[in-house]
Amino acid sequence: EFRRVLFRSEDARTAYRQAVALKPEFSQPYMNLGRLCELLGAREEAVQCYRAAIAANVEPATFTHFLNASEGVITGRAPAAYAKTVFDHFAEHFDARLVDDLGYRVPQILCDCVLGVMTSRALRVLDLGCGTGLCGVRMKDATAQLIGVDVSPAMLAKAREHGLYDRLHEQDISEYLAAAPDGSSDVV
């Protein structure tokens, strides 16, 4: 069975190499090839793949992140462009995969804790990394103002569908916070 899987992996690697050669401006073939090479233990080919994507100016921040990770370079955080790419691709199925399939309950638990200690129901709430609006669904009725911030436009589109947020901002969290006036939120 392992040989059959390995054989398919080698076929996939060949196909991904061809896809990169045919459409060097597309990011997905580089991602697929690099990640597959890492899984197969072909780290040097993964590094070359990520460098080729950077040289082709294909999502350079994302592929620099992949390159750093494959070379063991520790960075302070993933770049916003990487998070945007990941969550834009994941937005359509985010709630179903995390909440339904994996039982993800962090927004529910977090909001229940916040609601349990709130003394006023007229607070201004800032939902950082609001994603599809899982916290907004639980918090809106208890707030005077609900603002969401996320780097992914696809996630924000899902949050917008709920019609709960007073404002949604497509921005990196650290950039938003740096520009936000002091005291503009009661709960973050």
C-alpha positions in Angstrom: 0.0 0.0 0.0 2.8 2.4 0.9 4.5 1.9 -2.5 1.2 2.7 -4.3 0.8 5.9 -2.3 4.5 6.8 -2.9 4.0 6.1 -6.6 1.0 8.5 -6.7 3.0 11.1 -4.9 5.7 10.9 -7.5 3.1 11.3 -10.2 1.7 14.3 -8.4 5.1 15.8 -8.1 5.7 15.4 -11.8 2.3 17.0 -12.5 3.0 19.9 -10.2 6.3 20.5 -11.8 4.6 20.6 -15.2 1.9 23.0 -13.8 4.5 25.4 -12.5 6.2 25.3 -15.9 3.0 25.9 -17.8 1.6 28.7 -15.6 4.5 30.2 -13.6 2.2 33.1 -12.5 -0.2 30.9 -10.5 0.5 30.3 -6.8 -1.3 27.0 -6.3 1.1 24.7 -8.3 4.1 26.1 -6.3 2.3 25.5 -3.0 1.3 22.0 -4.0 4.8 21.1 -5.2 6.6 22.7 -2.3 4.4 21.0 0.3 4.5 17.7 -1.4 8.3 17.8 -1.6 8.4 18.6 2.1 6.2 15.6 2.9 8.4 13.4 0.7 11.5 14.6 2.5 12.8 16.5 -0.6 13.5 19.6 1.4 16.0 21.1 -1.1 13.4 20.8 -3.9 10.8 22.5 -1.7 13.3 25.3 -1.0 14.0 25.7 -4.8 10.3 25.7 -5.5 9.6 28.5 -3.0 12.6 30.5 -4.3 11.2 30.1 -7.8 7.8 31.5 -6.7 9.5 34.4 -5.1 11.7 35.1 -8.2 8.5 35.0 -10.3 6.9 37.5 -7.9 4.1 35.1 -7.1 2.8 36.0 -3.6 6.3 36.8 -2.4 5.4 37.3 1.2 3.6 33.9 1.3 6.4 32.0 -0.3 9.0 33.8 1.8 7.1 32.5 4.8 7.2 29.0 3.4 10.9 29.3 2.6 11.7 30.5 6.1 9.7 27.6 7.6 11.4 25.0 5.4 14.8 26.4 6.2 14.1 26.6 9.9 14.2 30.4 10.1 12.1 31.6 13.0 10.1 34.8 12.4 8.0 36.8 14.7 4.8 36.0 12.9 3.4 34.9 9.6 3.0 37.8 7.2 -0.5 39.3 6.7 -0.4 38.3 3.0 0.1 34.6 4.0 -2.9 34.8 6.4 -5.0 36.5 3.7 -4.1 33.7 1.2 -4.8 30.9 3.6 -8.1 32.3 4.9 -9.4 33.5 1.5 -9.1 29.9 0.3 -10.7 28.5 3.4 -13.5 31.0 3.9 -16.2 29.1 2.0 -16.0 26.0 4.2 -14.5 27.5 7.3 -17.6 27.3 9.6 -18.6 23.8 8.4 -15.0 22.4 8.7 -14.1 23.9 12.1 -17.5 24.1 13.9 -19.3 21.1 12.4 -16.5 18.7 11.6 -14.0 19.5 14.3 -16.3 20.8 17.1 -14.4 24.2 17.3 -16.0 26.1 20.1 -13.4 28.8 21.0 -15.7 31.8 19.9 -18.6 30.3 21.9 -16.5 29.8 25.0 -14.7 33.2 24.7 -18.0 35.1 24.2 -19.7 33.2 27.0 -16.8 34.3 29.3 -17.0 37.9 28.2 -20.8 38.0 28.5 -20.5 36.6 31.9 -18.4 39.5 33.2 -19.9 42.3 31.3 -21.6 44.8 33.6 -23.1 46.8 30.8 -24.8 45.7 27.6 -23.9 48.9 25.9 -20.2 48.2 25.2 -18.2 48.9 22.1 -16.8 45.5 21.0 -13.9 45.0 18.7 -13.7 41.6 17.1 -10.1 41.1 16.0 -9.6 38.4 13.4 -13.4 38.2 13.1 -13.3 35.7 10.3 -16.7 34.6 9.3 -18.3 36.3 12.3 -18.6 33.5 14.8 -18.1 35.8 17.7 -20.3 38.5 16.2 -23.2 36.0 16.2 -22.9 35.5 19.9 -22.0 39.1 20.9 -24.2 41.4 18.8 -27.3 41.5 21.0 -25.1 42.4 24.0 -23.3 45.3 22.4 -23.8 48.9 21.5 -21.3 48.7 18.7 -19.6 45.7 17.0 -16.6 46.2 14.8 -14.8 43.4 13.0 -11.3 43.4 11.6 -9.8 40.7 9.4 -7.1 40.5 6.8 -9.2 38.2 4.5 -11.8 39.7 2.2 -13.4 36.3 1.7 -13.8 35.8 5.4 -15.2 39.4 5.8 -17.7 38.6 3.0 -19.0 35.7 5.1 -19.2 37.9 8.2 -21.0 40.6 6.3 -23.7 38.0 5.4 -24.8 37.9 9.0 -25.6 41.6 9.0 -24.5 42.0 12.6 -21.4 44.1 12.4 -21.6 47.9 12.5 -18.4 48.1 10.6 -16.0 45.6 9.0 -12.4 46.5 8.2 -10.1 44.6 5.8 -6.8 45.2 7.5 -4.0 43.5 9.4 -4.8 43.5 13.1 -1.6 45.2 14.2 -2.0 47.9 11.6 -5.6 48.5 12.7 -4.7 48.7 16.4 -1.8 51.1 15.7 -4.3 53.5 14.0 -7.2 53.0 16.4 -7.8 55.9 18.9 -7.1 55.0 22.5 -10.3 54.0 24.3 -12.3 53.4 21.1 -13.3 49.9 22.3 -14.5 48.6 25.7 -14.0 44.9 24.9 -11.5 43.5 22.4 
